[in-house]
Amino acid sequence: MGFDSVWHWLILLAIVLLVFGTKKIRNLGPDLGAAIRDFKKGLSGDDEAKQKDEEARRKEAEQLRADPPPADSTTKQGQRDSSETK
């Protein structure tokens, strides 16, 4: 009672066509290809995210070197106090 006969396969194909229709079966190939592409992209996406993070950190470090943050007013005040007591 296995699927050895061609008739079994033809009957199964007819049932599948009736259930899903030809349009869904026609779109099966491109949909499957897109799913595989997205899966591969997702696997390599971790590497891309790490590279983007590293680039952002480099840009931030370069900007800090170019524009150093202003000195705190508390450190200036502390220097003034210590120079006045001498």
PDB file of N, CA, C and O in Angstrom:
ATOM      1  N   MET A   1       0.818  -1.186   0.000  1.00  0.00           N
ATOM      2  CA  MET A   1       0.000   0.000   0.000  1.00  0.00           C
ATOM      3  C   MET A   1       0.870   1.261   0.000  1.00  0.00           C
ATOM      4  O   MET A   1       0.378   2.344   0.320  1.00  0.00           O
ATOM      5  N   GLY A   2       2.138   1.140  -0.349  1.00  0.00           N
ATOM      6  CA  GLY A   2       3.017   2.299  -0.417  1.00  0.00           C
ATOM      7  C   GLY A   2       2.732   3.127  -1.652  1.00  0.00           C
ATOM      8  O   GLY A   2       1.810   2.830  -2.412  1.00  0.00           O
ATOM      9  N   PHE A   3       3.527   4.167  -1.848  1.00  0.00           N
ATOM     10  CA  PHE A   3       3.378   5.043  -2.997  1.00  0.00           C
ATOM     11  C   PHE A   3       4.302   4.593  -4.116  1.00  0.00           C
ATOM     12  O   PHE A   3       5.109   5.375  -4.620  1.00  0.00           O
ATOM     13  N   ASP A   4       4.182   3.334  -4.500  1.00  0.00           N
ATOM     14  CA  ASP A   4       5.015   2.776  -5.558  1.00  0.00           C
ATOM     15  C   ASP A   4       4.447   3.092  -6.940  1.00  0.00           C
ATOM     16  O   ASP A   4       5.197   3.238  -7.905  1.00  0.00           O
ATOM     17  N   SER A   5       3.170   3.191  -7.030  1.00  0.00           N
ATOM     18  CA  SER A   5       2.506   3.338  -8.321  1.00  0.00           C
ATOM     19  C   SER A   5       2.435   4.805  -8.752  1.00  0.00           C
ATOM     20  O   SER A   5       2.369   5.707  -7.918  1.00  0.00           O
ATOM     21  N   VAL A   6       2.448   5.021 -10.040  1.00  0.00           N
ATOM     22  CA  VAL A   6       2.300   6.352 -10.598  1.00  0.00           C
ATOM     23  C   VAL A   6       0.910   6.887 -10.304  1.00  0.00           C
ATOM     24  O   VAL A   6       0.736   8.093 -10.130  1.00  0.00           O
ATOM     25  N   TRP A   7      -0.074   6.014 -10.248  1.00  0.00           N
ATOM     26  CA  TRP A   7      -1.443   6.430  -9.982  1.00  0.00           C
ATOM     27  C   TRP A   7      -1.592   7.038  -8.596  1.00  0.00           C
ATOM     28  O   TRP A   7      -2.344   7.994  -8.407  1.00  0.00           O
ATOM     29  N   HIS A   8      -0.875   6.484  -7.632  1.00  0.00           N
ATOM     30  CA  HIS A   8      -0.921   7.056  -6.281  1.00  0.00           C
ATOM     31  C   HIS A   8      -0.399   8.498  -6.302  1.00  0.00           C
ATOM     32  O   HIS A   8      -0.994   9.382  -5.685  1.00  0.00           O
ATOM     33  N   TRP A   9       0.693   8.732  -6.998  1.00  0.00           N
ATOM     34  CA  TRP A   9       1.291  10.065  -7.083  1.00  0.00           C
ATOM     35  C   TRP A   9       0.384  11.040  -7.830  1.00  0.00           C
ATOM     36  O   TRP A   9       0.287  12.209  -7.458  1.00  0.00           O
ATOM     37  N   LEU A  10      -0.278  10.561  -8.882  1.00  0.00           N
ATOM     38  CA  LEU A  10      -1.189  11.429  -9.630  1.00  0.00           C
ATOM     39  C   LEU A  10      -2.405  11.821  -8.795  1.00  0.00           C
ATOM     40  O   LEU A  10      -2.850  12.968  -8.833  1.00  0.00           O
ATOM     41  N   ILE A  11      -2.931  10.871  -8.050  1.00  0.00           N
ATOM     42  CA  ILE A  11      -4.061  11.166  -7.171  1.00  0.00           C
ATOM     43  C   ILE A  11      -3.649  12.156  -6.084  1.00  0.00           C
ATOM     44  O   ILE A  11      -4.395  13.087  -5.779  1.00  0.00           O
ATOM     45  N   LEU A  12      -2.473  11.962  -5.502  1.00  0.00           N
ATOM     46  CA  LEU A  12      -1.964  12.866  -4.473  1.00  0.00           C
ATOM     47  C   LEU A  12      -1.752  14.271  -5.051  1.00  0.00           C
ATOM     48  O   LEU A  12      -2.081  15.263  -4.400  1.00  0.00           O
ATOM     49  N   LEU A  13      -1.210  14.359  -6.253  1.00  0.00           N
ATOM     50  CA  LEU A  13      -1.011  15.646  -6.908  1.00  0.00           C
ATOM     51  C   LEU A  13      -2.355  16.342  -7.164  1.00  0.00           C
ATOM     52  O   LEU A  13      -2.466  17.553  -6.971  1.00  0.00           O
ATOM     53  N   ALA A  14      -3.356  15.600  -7.588  1.00  0.00           N
ATOM     54  CA  ALA A  14      -4.682  16.173  -7.834  1.00  0.00           C
ATOM     55  C   ALA A  14      -5.285  16.713  -6.540  1.00  0.00           C
ATOM     56  O   ALA A  14      -5.898  17.781  -6.542  1.00  0.00           O
ATOM     57  N   ILE A  15      -5.118  15.991  -5.443  1.00  0.00           N
ATOM     58  CA  ILE A  15      -5.648  16.447  -4.148  1.00  0.00           C
ATOM     59  C   ILE A  15      -4.933  17.721  -3.702  1.00  0.00           C
ATOM     60  O   ILE A  15      -5.570  18.657  -3.219  1.00  0.00           O
ATOM     61  N   VAL A  16      -3.612  17.756  -3.865  1.00  0.00           N
ATOM     62  CA  VAL A  16      -2.841  18.943  -3.479  1.00  0.00           C
ATOM     63  C   VAL A  16      -3.274  20.151  -4.303  1.00  0.00           C
ATOM     64  O   VAL A  16      -3.421  21.248  -3.764  1.00  0.00           O
ATOM     65  N   LEU A  17      -3.479  19.960  -5.596  1.00  0.00           N
ATOM     66  CA  LEU A  17      -3.936  21.055  -6.455  1.00  0.00           C
ATOM     67  C   LEU A  17      -5.308  21.563  -6.033  1.00  0.00           C
ATOM     68  O   LEU A  17      -5.560  22.768  -6.044  1.00  0.00           O
ATOM     69  N   LEU A  18      -6.191  20.646  -5.663  1.00  0.00           N
ATOM     70  CA  LEU A  18      -7.523  21.052  -5.229  1.00  0.00           C
ATOM     71  C   LEU A  18      -7.481  21.807  -3.900  1.00  0.00           C
ATOM     72  O   LEU A  18      -8.223  22.769  -3.702  1.00  0.00           O
ATOM     73  N   VAL A  19      -6.631  21.377  -3.014  1.00  0.00           N
ATOM     74  CA  VAL A  19      -6.575  22.003  -1.685  1.00  0.00           C
ATOM     75  C   VAL A  19      -5.910  23.375  -1.750  1.00  0.00           C
ATOM     76  O   VAL A  19      -6.451  24.356  -1.240  1.00  0.00           O
ATOM     77  N   PHE A  20      -4.736  23.442  -2.377  1.00  0.00           N
ATOM     78  CA  PHE A  20      -3.961  24.686  -2.353  1.00  0.00           C
ATOM     79  C   PHE A  20      -4.215  25.589  -3.562  1.00  0.00           C
ATOM     80  O   PHE A  20      -4.071  26.807  -3.448  1.00  0.00           O
ATOM     81  N   GLY A  21      -4.572  25.053  -4.666  1.00  0.00           N
ATOM     82  CA  GLY A  21      -4.772  25.853  -5.868  1.00  0.00           C
ATOM     83  C   GLY A  21      -3.449  26.086  -6.594  1.00  0.00           C
ATOM     84  O   GLY A  21      -2.370  25.956  -6.016  1.00  0.00           O
ATOM     85  N   THR A  22      -3.563  26.430  -7.866  1.00  0.00           N
ATOM     86  CA  THR A  22      -2.347  26.565  -8.681  1.00  0.00           C
ATOM     87  C   THR A  22      -1.577  27.840  -8.357  1.00  0.00           C
ATOM     88  O   THR A  22      -0.355  27.867  -8.501  1.00  0.00           O
ATOM     89  N   LYS A  23      -2.255  28.885  -7.929  1.00  0.00           N
ATOM     90  CA  LYS A  23      -1.565  30.147  -7.650  1.00  0.00           C
ATOM     91  C   LYS A  23      -0.614  30.008  -6.467  1.00  0.00           C
ATOM     92  O   LYS A  23       0.518  30.489  -6.520  1.00  0.00           O
ATOM     93  N   LYS A  24      -1.064  29.356  -5.409  1.00  0.00           N
ATOM     94  CA  LYS A  24      -0.199  29.170  -4.245  1.00  0.00           C
ATOM     95  C   LYS A  24       0.973  28.253  -4.572  1.00  0.00           C
ATOM     96  O   LYS A  24       2.089  28.476  -4.103  1.00  0.00           O
ATOM     97  N   ILE A  25       0.725  27.245  -5.358  1.00  0.00           N
ATOM     98  CA  ILE A  25       1.809  26.331  -5.718  1.00  0.00           C
ATOM     99  C   ILE A  25       2.808  27.030  -6.636  1.00  0.00           C
ATOM    100  O   ILE A  25       4.011  26.784  -6.544  1.00  0.00           O
ATOM    101  N   ARG A  26       2.319  27.899  -7.520  1.00  0.00           N
ATOM    102  CA  ARG A  26       3.190  28.646  -8.422  1.00  0.00           C
ATOM    103  C   ARG A  26       4.102  29.583  -7.629  1.00  0.00           C
ATOM    104  O   ARG A  26       5.260  29.772  -8.001  1.00  0.00           O
ATOM    105  N   ASN A  27       3.599  30.167  -6.552  1.00  0.00           N
ATOM    106  CA  ASN A  27       4.380  31.101  -5.736  1.00  0.00           C
ATOM    107  C   ASN A  27       5.274  30.399  -4.720  1.00  0.00           C
ATOM    108  O   ASN A  27       6.036  31.057  -4.012  1.00  0.00           O
ATOM    109  N   LEU A  28       5.196  29.106  -4.640  1.00  0.00           N
ATOM    110  CA  LEU A  28       5.963  28.356  -3.649  1.00  0.00           C
ATOM    111  C   LEU A  28       7.461  28.501  -3.871  1.00  0.00           C
ATOM    112  O   LEU A  28       8.208  28.686  -2.910  1.00  0.00           O
ATOM    113  N   GLY A  29       7.914  28.422  -5.112  1.00  0.00           N
ATOM    114  CA  GLY A  29       9.351  28.514  -5.413  1.00  0.00           C
ATOM    115  C   GLY A  29       9.958  29.848  -5.017  1.00  0.00           C
ATOM    116  O   GLY A  29      10.926  29.875  -4.257  1.00  0.00           O
ATOM    117  N   PRO A  30       9.414  30.964  -5.514  1.00  0.00           N
ATOM    118  CA  PRO A  30       9.983  32.263  -5.122  1.00  0.00           C
ATOM    119  C   PRO A  30       9.881  32.540  -3.626  1.00  0.00           C
ATOM    120  O   PRO A  30      10.787  33.136  -3.044  1.00  0.00           O
ATOM    121  N   ASP A  31       8.792  32.116  -3.005  1.00  0.00           N
ATOM    122  CA  ASP A  31       8.648  32.324  -1.570  1.00  0.00           C
ATOM    123  C   ASP A  31       9.688  31.539  -0.787  1.00  0.00           C
ATOM    124  O   ASP A  31      10.256  32.036   0.185  1.00  0.00           O
ATOM    125  N   LEU A  32       9.930  30.318  -1.216  1.00  0.00           N
ATOM    126  CA  LEU A  32      10.934  29.496  -0.551  1.00  0.00           C
ATOM    127  C   LEU A  32      12.328  30.092  -0.751  1.00  0.00           C
ATOM    128  O   LEU A  32      13.135  30.117   0.178  1.00  0.00           O
ATOM    129  N   GLY A  33      12.608  30.572  -1.964  1.00  0.00           N
ATOM    130  CA  GLY A  33      13.906  31.203  -2.228  1.00  0.00           C
ATOM    131  C   GLY A  33      14.115  32.456  -1.388  1.00  0.00           C
ATOM    132  O   GLY A  33      15.205  32.678  -0.861  1.00  0.00           O
ATOM    133  N   ALA A  34      13.076  33.273  -1.263  1.00  0.00           N
ATOM    134  CA  ALA A  34      13.173  34.485  -0.451  1.00  0.00           C
ATOM    135  C   ALA A  34      13.375  34.145   1.024  1.00  0.00           C
ATOM    136  O   ALA A  34      14.119  34.825   1.730  1.00  0.00           O
ATOM    137  N   ALA A  35      12.711  33.099   1.478  1.00  0.00           N
ATOM    138  CA  ALA A  35      12.868  32.686   2.875  1.00  0.00           C
ATOM    139  C   ALA A  35      14.294  32.233   3.151  1.00  0.00           C
ATOM    140  O   ALA A  35      14.863  32.568   4.190  1.00  0.00           O
ATOM    141  N   ILE A  36      14.868  31.482   2.238  1.00  0.00           N
ATOM    142  CA  ILE A  36      16.244  31.018   2.419  1.00  0.00           C
ATOM    143  C   ILE A  36      17.209  32.198   2.396  1.00  0.00           C
ATOM    144  O   ILE A  36      18.143  32.250   3.197  1.00  0.00           O
ATOM    145  N   ARG A  37      16.989  33.155   1.474  1.00  0.00           N
ATOM    146  CA  ARG A  37      17.842  34.348   1.401  1.00  0.00           C
ATOM    147  C   ARG A  37      17.775  35.146   2.699  1.00  0.00           C
ATOM    148  O   ARG A  37      18.806  35.576   3.216  1.00  0.00           O
ATOM    149  N   ASP A  38      16.571  35.347   3.227  1.00  0.00           N
ATOM    150  CA  ASP A  38      16.411  36.087   4.471  1.00  0.00           C
ATOM    151  C   ASP A  38      17.057  35.359   5.638  1.00  0.00           C
ATOM    152  O   ASP A  38      17.628  35.988   6.529  1.00  0.00           O
ATOM    153  N   PHE A  39      16.970  34.047   5.634  1.00  0.00           N
ATOM    154  CA  PHE A  39      17.600  33.264   6.697  1.00  0.00           C
ATOM    155  C   PHE A  39      19.112  33.440   6.663  1.00  0.00           C
ATOM    156  O   PHE A  39      19.737  33.638   7.705  1.00  0.00           O
ATOM    157  N   LYS A  40      19.703  33.371   5.477  1.00  0.00           N
ATOM    158  CA  LYS A  40      21.154  33.565   5.346  1.00  0.00           C
ATOM    159  C   LYS A  40      21.546  34.975   5.739  1.00  0.00           C
ATOM    160  O   LYS A  40      22.583  35.182   6.369  1.00  0.00           O
ATOM    161  N   LYS A  41      20.722  35.946   5.372  1.00  0.00           N
ATOM    162  CA  LYS A  41      20.986  37.336   5.731  1.00  0.00           C
ATOM    163  C   LYS A  41      20.930  37.513   7.244  1.00  0.00           C
ATOM    164  O   LYS A  41      21.727  38.253   7.820  1.00  0.00           O
ATOM    165  N   GLY A  42      19.990  36.834   7.879  1.00  0.00           N
ATOM    166  CA  GLY A  42      19.860  36.905   9.327  1.00  0.00           C
ATOM    167  C   GLY A  42      21.058  36.315  10.041  1.00  0.00           C
ATOM    168  O   GLY A  42      21.478  36.822  11.082  1.00  0.00           O
ATOM    169  N   LEU A  43      21.610  35.250   9.489  1.00  0.00           N
ATOM    170  CA  LEU A  43      22.790  34.649  10.095  1.00  0.00           C
ATOM    171  C   LEU A  43      23.998  35.564   9.984  1.00  0.00           C
ATOM    172  O   LEU A  43      24.784  35.663  10.925  1.00  0.00           O
ATOM    173  N   SER A  44      24.157  36.228   8.860  1.00  0.00           N
ATOM    174  CA  SER A  44      25.297  37.116   8.674  1.00  0.00           C
ATOM    175  C   SER A  44      25.004  38.507   9.215  1.00  0.00           C
ATOM    176  O   SER A  44      25.904  39.345   9.263  1.00  0.00           O
ATOM    177  N   GLY A  45      23.781  38.770   9.620  1.00  0.00           N
ATOM    178  CA  GLY A  45      23.402  40.079  10.147  1.00  0.00           C
ATOM    179  C   GLY A  45      24.107  40.421  11.436  1.00  0.00           C
ATOM    180  O   GLY A  45      24.312  41.601  11.723  1.00  0.00           O
ATOM    181  N   ASP A  46      24.491  39.422  12.231  1.00  0.00           N
ATOM    182  CA  ASP A  46      25.208  39.676  13.471  1.00  0.00           C
ATOM    183  C   ASP A  46      26.541  40.341  13.182  1.00  0.00           C
ATOM    184  O   ASP A  46      26.944  41.261  13.894  1.00  0.00           O
ATOM    185  N   ASP A  47      27.233  39.883  12.140  1.00  0.00           N
ATOM    186  CA  ASP A  47      28.516  40.463  11.776  1.00  0.00           C
ATOM    187  C   ASP A  47      28.339  41.907  11.322  1.00  0.00           C
ATOM    188  O   ASP A  47      29.148  42.769  11.666  1.00  0.00           O
ATOM    189  N   GLU A  48      27.295  42.172  10.559  1.00  0.00           N
ATOM    190  CA  GLU A  48      27.045  43.522  10.081  1.00  0.00           C
ATOM    191  C   GLU A  48      26.708  44.450  11.242  1.00  0.00           C
ATOM    192  O   GLU A  48      27.143  45.601  11.255  1.00  0.00           O
ATOM    193  N   ALA A  49      25.950  43.974  12.201  1.00  0.00           N
ATOM    194  CA  ALA A  49      25.596  44.801  13.356  1.00  0.00           C
ATOM    195  C   ALA A  49      26.839  45.137  14.171  1.00  0.00           C
ATOM    196  O   ALA A  49      26.976  46.263  14.650  1.00  0.00           O
ATOM    197  N   LYS A  50      27.737  44.187  14.334  1.00  0.00           N
ATOM    198  CA  LYS A  50      28.978  44.443  15.063  1.00  0.00           C
ATOM    199  C   LYS A  50      29.825  45.478  14.342  1.00  0.00           C
ATOM    200  O   LYS A  50      30.406  46.355  14.981  1.00  0.00           O
ATOM    201  N   GLN A  51      29.902  45.389  13.024  1.00  0.00           N
ATOM    202  CA  GLN A  51      30.678  46.350  12.253  1.00  0.00           C
ATOM    203  C   GLN A  51      30.080  47.748  12.375  1.00  0.00           C
ATOM    204  O   GLN A  51      30.823  48.722  12.504  1.00  0.00           O
ATOM    205  N   LYS A  52      28.766  47.865  12.337  1.00  0.00           N
ATOM    206  CA  LYS A  52      28.115  49.170  12.472  1.00  0.00           C
ATOM    207  C   LYS A  52      28.380  49.763  13.851  1.00  0.00           C
ATOM    208  O   LYS A  52      28.615  50.965  13.975  1.00  0.00           O
ATOM    209  N   ASP A  53      28.342  48.918  14.899  1.00  0.00           N
ATOM    210  CA  ASP A  53      28.631  49.402  16.250  1.00  0.00           C
ATOM    211  C   ASP A  53      30.064  49.906  16.358  1.00  0.00           C
ATOM    212  O   ASP A  53      30.318  50.950  16.958  1.00  0.00           O
ATOM    213  N   GLU A  54      31.001  49.159  15.773  1.00  0.00           N
ATOM    214  CA  GLU A  54      32.402  49.573  15.820  1.00  0.00           C
ATOM    215  C   GLU A  54      32.606  50.889  15.078  1.00  0.00           C
ATOM    216  O   GLU A  54      33.348  51.751  15.550  1.00  0.00           O
ATOM    217  N   GLU A  55      31.958  51.058  13.918  1.00  0.00           N
ATOM    218  CA  GLU A  55      32.071  52.300  13.165  1.00  0.00           C
ATOM    219  C   GLU A  55      31.502  53.474  13.953  1.00  0.00           C
ATOM    220  O   GLU A  55      32.075  54.564  13.948  1.00  0.00           O
ATOM    221  N   ALA A  56      30.388  53.257  14.621  1.00  0.00           N
ATOM    222  CA  ALA A  56      29.786  54.324  15.419  1.00  0.00           C
ATOM    223  C   ALA A  56      30.705  54.716  16.571  1.00  0.00           C
ATOM    224  O   ALA A  56      30.841  55.901  16.876  1.00  0.00           O
ATOM    225  N   ARG A  57      31.330  53.745  17.205  1.00  0.00           N
ATOM    226  CA  ARG A  57      32.264  54.041  18.298  1.00  0.00           C
ATOM    227  C   ARG A  57      33.478  54.814  17.791  1.00  0.00           C
ATOM    228  O   ARG A  57      33.938  55.750  18.446  1.00  0.00           O
ATOM    229  N   ARG A  58      33.998  54.424  16.623  1.00  0.00           N
ATOM    230  CA  ARG A  58      35.140  55.139  16.049  1.00  0.00           C
ATOM    231  C   ARG A  58      34.781  56.589  15.744  1.00  0.00           C
ATOM    232  O   ARG A  58      35.549  57.500  16.052  1.00  0.00           O
ATOM    233  N   LYS A  59      33.610  56.804  15.135  1.00  0.00           N
ATOM    234  CA  LYS A  59      33.178  58.163  14.814  1.00  0.00           C
ATOM    235  C   LYS A  59      33.025  58.995  16.080  1.00  0.00           C
ATOM    236  O   LYS A  59      33.405  60.165  16.113  1.00  0.00           O
ATOM    237  N   GLU A  60      32.466  58.385  17.117  1.00  0.00           N
ATOM    238  CA  GLU A  60      32.284  59.099  18.378  1.00  0.00           C
ATOM    239  C   GLU A  60      33.625  59.461  18.997  1.00  0.00           C
ATOM    240  O   GLU A  60      33.790  60.564  19.516  1.00  0.00           O
ATOM    241  N   ALA A  61      34.584  58.540  18.946  1.00  0.00           N
ATOM    242  CA  ALA A  61      35.911  58.808  19.491  1.00  0.00           C
ATOM    243  C   ALA A  61      36.618  59.902  18.694  1.00  0.00           C
ATOM    244  O   ALA A  61      37.294  60.754  19.272  1.00  0.00           O
ATOM    245  N   GLU A  62      36.466  59.883  17.377  1.00  0.00           N
ATOM    246  CA  GLU A  62      37.079  60.923  16.543  1.00  0.00           C
ATOM    247  C   GLU A  62      36.481  62.286  16.848  1.00  0.00           C
ATOM    248  O   GLU A  62      37.201  63.285  16.878  1.00  0.00           O
ATOM    249  N   GLN A  63      35.188  62.340  17.074  1.00  0.00           N
ATOM    250  CA  GLN A  63      34.541  63.611  17.366  1.00  0.00           C
ATOM    251  C   GLN A  63      34.976  64.119  18.734  1.00  0.00           C
ATOM    252  O   GLN A  63      35.151  65.324  18.917  1.00  0.00           O
ATOM    253  N   LEU A  64      35.151  63.223  19.694  1.00  0.00           N
ATOM    254  CA  LEU A  64      35.608  63.654  21.014  1.00  0.00           C
ATOM    255  C   LEU A  64      37.026  64.199  20.941  1.00  0.00           C
ATOM    256  O   LEU A  64      37.360  65.155  21.640  1.00  0.00           O
ATOM    257  N   ARG A  65      37.869  63.593  20.095  1.00  0.00           N
ATOM    258  CA  ARG A  65      39.228  64.104  19.930  1.00  0.00           C
ATOM    259  C   ARG A  65      39.213  65.472  19.266  1.00  0.00           C
ATOM    260  O   ARG A  65      40.013  66.341  19.614  1.00  0.00           O
ATOM    261  N   ALA A  66      38.318  65.667  18.322  1.00  0.00           N
ATOM    262  CA  ALA A  66      38.240  66.938  17.610  1.00  0.00           C
ATOM    263  C   ALA A  66      37.630  68.030  18.487  1.00  0.00           C
ATOM    264  O   ALA A  66      38.102  69.166  18.466  1.00  0.00           O
ATOM    265  N   ASP A  67      36.611  67.712  19.242  1.00  0.00           N
ATOM    266  CA  ASP A  67      35.926  68.668  20.111  1.00  0.00           C
ATOM    267  C   ASP A  67      35.947  68.146  21.544  1.00  0.00           C
ATOM    268  O   ASP A  67      35.012  67.455  21.950  1.00  0.00           O
ATOM    269  N   PRO A  68      36.986  68.456  22.323  1.00  0.00           N
ATOM    270  CA  PRO A  68      37.012  67.947  23.703  1.00  0.00           C
ATOM    271  C   PRO A  68      35.896  68.588  24.524  1.00  0.00           C
ATOM    272  O   PRO A  68      35.537  69.740  24.283  1.00  0.00           O
ATOM    273  N   PRO A  69      35.354  67.869  25.472  1.00  0.00           N
ATOM    274  CA  PRO A  69      34.273  68.419  26.285  1.00  0.00           C
ATOM    275  C   PRO A  69      34.798  69.568  27.143  1.00  0.00           C
ATOM    276  O   PRO A  69      35.974  69.556  27.507  1.00  0.00           O
ATOM    277  N   PRO A  70      33.976  70.555  27.478  1.00  0.00           N
ATOM    278  CA  PRO A  70      34.422  71.686  28.297  1.00  0.00           C
ATOM    279  C   PRO A  70      34.751  71.216  29.710  1.00  0.00           C
ATOM    280  O   PRO A  70      34.167  70.256  30.214  1.00  0.00           O
ATOM    281  N   ALA A  71      35.691  71.907  30.332  1.00  0.00           N
ATOM    282  CA  ALA A  71      36.096  71.548  31.694  1.00  0.00           C
ATOM    283  C   ALA A  71      34.965  71.882  32.656  1.00  0.00           C
ATOM    284  O   ALA A  71      34.191  72.811  32.425  1.00  0.00           O
ATOM    285  N   ASP A  72      34.880  71.117  33.729  1.00  0.00           N
ATOM    286  CA  ASP A  72      33.849  71.371  34.741  1.00  0.00           C
ATOM    287  C   ASP A  72      34.152  72.660  35.489  1.00  0.00           C
ATOM    288  O   ASP A  72      35.312  72.992  35.732  1.00  0.00           O
ATOM    289  N   SER A  73      33.123  73.364  35.841  1.00  0.00           N
ATOM    290  CA  SER A  73      33.304  74.600  36.602  1.00  0.00           C
ATOM    291  C   SER A  73      33.748  74.284  38.021  1.00  0.00           C
ATOM    292  O   SER A  73      34.375  75.124  38.665  1.00  0.00           O
ATOM    293  N   THR A  74      33.438  73.092  38.526  1.00  0.00           N
ATOM    294  CA  THR A  74      33.831  72.732  39.885  1.00  0.00           C
ATOM    295  C   THR A  74      35.340  72.571  39.984  1.00  0.00           C
ATOM    296  O   THR A  74      35.917  72.927  41.012  1.00  0.00           O
ATOM    297  N   THR A  75      35.999  72.049  38.960  1.00  0.00           N
ATOM    298  CA  THR A  75      37.454  71.905  39.030  1.00  0.00           C
ATOM    299  C   THR A  75      38.124  73.267  38.961  1.00  0.00           C
ATOM    300  O   THR A  75      39.143  73.479  39.619  1.00  0.00           O
ATOM    301  N   LYS A  76      37.583  74.193  38.187  1.00  0.00           N
ATOM    302  CA  LYS A  76      38.146  75.536  38.128  1.00  0.00           C
ATOM    303  C   LYS A  76      37.969  76.230  39.470  1.00  0.00           C
ATOM    304  O   LYS A  76      38.875  76.919  39.941  1.00  0.00           O
ATOM    305  N   GLN A  77      36.811  76.052  40.083  1.00  0.00           N
ATOM    306  CA  GLN A  77      36.547  76.679  41.372  1.00  0.00           C
ATOM    307  C   GLN A  77      37.502  76.116  42.423  1.00  0.00           C
ATOM    308  O   GLN A  77      38.009  76.858  43.265  1.00  0.00           O
ATOM    309  N   GLY A  78      37.742  74.828  42.376  1.00  0.00           N
ATOM    310  CA  GLY A  78      38.656  74.208  43.327  1.00  0.00           C
ATOM    311  C   GLY A  78      40.077  74.707  43.136  1.00  0.00           C
ATOM    312  O   GLY A  78      40.801  74.872  44.119  1.00  0.00           O
ATOM    313  N   GLN A  79      40.490  74.947  41.930  1.00  0.00           N
ATOM    314  CA  GLN A  79      41.829  75.479  41.670  1.00  0.00           C
ATOM    315  C   GLN A  79      41.939  76.905  42.184  1.00  0.00           C
ATOM    316  O   GLN A  79      42.983  77.289  42.712  1.00  0.00           O
ATOM    317  N   ARG A  80      40.876  77.699  42.040  1.00  0.00           N
ATOM    318  CA  ARG A  80      40.886  79.070  42.526  1.00  0.00           C
ATOM    319  C   ARG A  80      41.002  79.111  44.041  1.00  0.00           C
ATOM    320  O   ARG A  80      41.755  79.907  44.602  1.00  0.00           O
ATOM    321  N   ASP A  81      40.238  78.230  44.694  1.00  0.00           N
ATOM    322  CA  ASP A  81      40.268  78.203  46.157  1.00  0.00           C
ATOM    323  C   ASP A  81      41.647  77.843  46.672  1.00  0.00           C
ATOM    324  O   ASP A  81      42.122  78.437  47.640  1.00  0.00           O
ATOM    325  N   SER A  82      42.288  76.892  46.048  1.00  0.00           N
ATOM    326  CA  SER A  82      43.597  76.452  46.525  1.00  0.00           C
ATOM    327  C   SER A  82      44.664  77.527  46.258  1.00  0.00           C
ATOM    328  O   SER A  82      45.611  77.659  47.034  1.00  0.00           O
ATOM    329  N   SER A  83      44.520  78.284  45.181  1.00  0.00           N
ATOM    330  CA  SER A  83      45.496  79.327  44.885  1.00  0.00           C
ATOM    331  C   SER A  83      45.287  80.539  45.802  1.00  0.00           C
ATOM    332  O   SER A  83      46.243  81.263  46.081  1.00  0.00           O
ATOM    333  N   GLU A  84      44.076  80.770  46.270  1.00  0.00           N
ATOM    334  CA  GLU A  84      43.811  81.903  47.159  1.00  0.00           C
ATOM    335  C   GLU A  84      44.331  81.640  48.561  1.00  0.00           C
ATOM    336  O   GLU A  84      44.702  82.583  49.261  1.00  0.00           O
ATOM    337  N   THR A  85      44.369  80.396  48.986  1.00  0.00           N
ATOM    338  CA  THR A  85      44.800  80.096  50.358  1.00  0.00           C
ATOM    339  C   THR A  85      46.295  80.176  50.505  1.00  0.00           C
ATOM    340  O   THR A  85      46.767  80.254  51.639  1.00  0.00           O
ATOM    341  N   LYS A  86      47.076  80.163  49.446  1.00  0.00           N
ATOM    342  CA  LYS A  86      48.537  80.212  49.554  1.00  0.00           C
ATOM    343  C   LYS A  86      49.015  81.546  49.819  1.00  0.00           C
ATOM    344  O   LYS A  86      50.222  81.758  49.938  1.00  0.00           O
TER     345      LYS A  86
END
